[in-house]
Amino acid sequence: MGAPANDNGKHVHEEVKAAGFDICAEELESIVEGHDVKKLKFHGGVDGIARKLHTCTTNGLSSDNKLLNHRQEVFGTNKFDKAQVGIFLVFVLEALQDMTLMILAVCAFVSLIVGIVMEGWPEGARDGLGIVASILLGVFVTATIDYRQALQFRDFNKEKKTSIQVIRNGNRQEMPIYDLLPGDIVHLSIGDQVPADGLFLSGFSVSIDGSSLSGESEPVLVNEGNPFLLSGTKFVNGSCKMLITTVGMRTKWGKLMATLSKGGDDEIPLQLKLNGVATFIGKTGLAFAVVTFAVLVQGLFTRKLLEGTHWSWSEDDALEMLEFFSVAVTIVVVAMKNDKALVRHLAACETMGSATSICGDKTGTLTTNRTTVVKACICMNVKDVDRQNTGSSFSSGIPDSAVKLLLQSIFNYCGGEVMVNKEGKVEILISPTEPALLEFGLFLDQGERQASKLIKVEPFNSTKKRIDVVLELPEGGLRAHTKGASEIILAACDKVINSNGEVVPLDEATNDHLNATINQFASEALRTLCLAYMELENGFSPNDPIPLFGYTCIGIVGFKDLVCPGVKESLAISGSTGIPVRMDIAGKKEAEESTDVIIRGRSVYKNIKKFVQFQLTVNVVALIVNFSLACFLGNAPLTAVQLLWVNMIIDTLGALALPPEPPTDELMKRSPVGRTGNFIRNVMWRNIVGQSLYQFMVIWYLQVKGKTLFQLNGPDSDLILNSLIFNSFVVCQALLWKSSLFELG
């Protein structure tokens, strides 16, 4: 038997039909992602989709867990597939793929074969086994660091919780976006990110930024004619109710994340800088290795010439040549060591840490995301709004007809909604910039909310800076209301309601008085809005444009934002470091996330500079010591195996010098580093050169005067001195790491 066909000739899966739903996830995905208006109409529009999903556009889904689990089994969850942290063995195998370790493995194999052939077991295997031990230790240290880092990133991502306002059982409630299901009714407003794919139900002035999906920065209007909302896009204006249709990996955003997770690893700016440093170290190390090998070989030839044995070569001479070669190769390996794992997952943090400006939305970021009307000029009378008193006390002295117009103007086109939450309290669903008006209206009277029918809405935009609506009045007739920037709305008025409630012409004196009121409100750090209305003739059609002029001014309201604690101090710190703070982006979440990651990025940048400074110091000392002593004394104080343990010191102590330190406020007092700024600054060069000279003098003195200083005699004196030099070198690195150290500049 074939599957039953739906209205569009498609097939509803048997399991979906058996589950009690009349539309499948694939069809919903096709409609919303494809912006398929034709299919949407076939299914009866948005209301038809809601019916087939067995949900109510007013009350939302039932909170019954059994029903919700059943729906989740059919349509999936609103979670994205993320790469799982592999087992420890996976990280070990990744570490073994390092080219430098492969070179060392070849050296170890050659050293074992030659050593055993020349000296037998076990004496001849010591150097080779030492190299193998250093390789294994290096692999396990690197794998452990990477594994712990992966676990930390996984735990960090788990901490990110985002909630959304949802209607279930007719009550508004806050819940994590991961619990959303097809059929849920959610409320979105300016600054919110769309949590899943879905359809516009109702709302006003909705425009979204879809640049995260399409790359187009121009906002897109969303309304009944274009009801499609895609996960990952962001509200730049307006508010609305939305019907969730597609969740999780079926959404447009989920598919994009899946595609990006398969992409290659592009190098971030910090990696480019590190690559430059690594290239310089590698070339320098190669040059030192070649010269060191040449000097050591030349010393051997010179000695044999003086001894007259230059035509006679023994096994000891061959082993000595092999040791010279091993030292040279190890110098190159140590110099070329460049562990990118420290920064491979930190592109966003590193980039944000170099930010030179902080862009934030004032409302919700610098302020408490709550505005309140504190003053109003109604019927030419300026009054303070004192919520200690009743609304009737504010309305006293204002004609009833003017109060009625004011309430009608507030309630019928704020784009908000008054709802009752689970506790039975009245709450307002509105964009963060408009609750003040609705609260002001509720303070005065709540009776006008559903008194009139909306005929047409022309939403707010940044060009005209106003919103216009047309109402059909209960007693008949049409009335237009407008609200927006005070200067613009007042300029559109030619009449005003006076203190007696009469509509009179707006003469020059009255106009000057209202403009002076606007300026007075502004001088008190209040934002202002002007409200006006116009009676329309019966011949007005919804297809006609709403008039722009000829209105009657109802009044001007002034409301203020409460500044968050600590804002003044934070702005002062940012300004002192040359980072200006701008009020240019819409959405408190973006601003909060951006400002939070800046300080984290600076912490990452600082710690990586510590590591590079430590690595450069160790490398410079090892290269200079072996090169200079090989040139002047004819032998290298640090053997190949010892140099490999130096390499381990760089890895282990370097990793310990980069703990996950919590960011401090002191980091924000540093000047930002641009993408083209110098990674190694003068202070770092001073530290590197100073430490290098100090360590070089210690090692040089021990090499030249060590036997006399410690009274070393006998056949083992050279071996003891060599061990003493190596241990002194290690102690120097430990002290260098312990002070990680000094100022980085």
Disulfide bonds with the S-S distance in Angstrom:
none
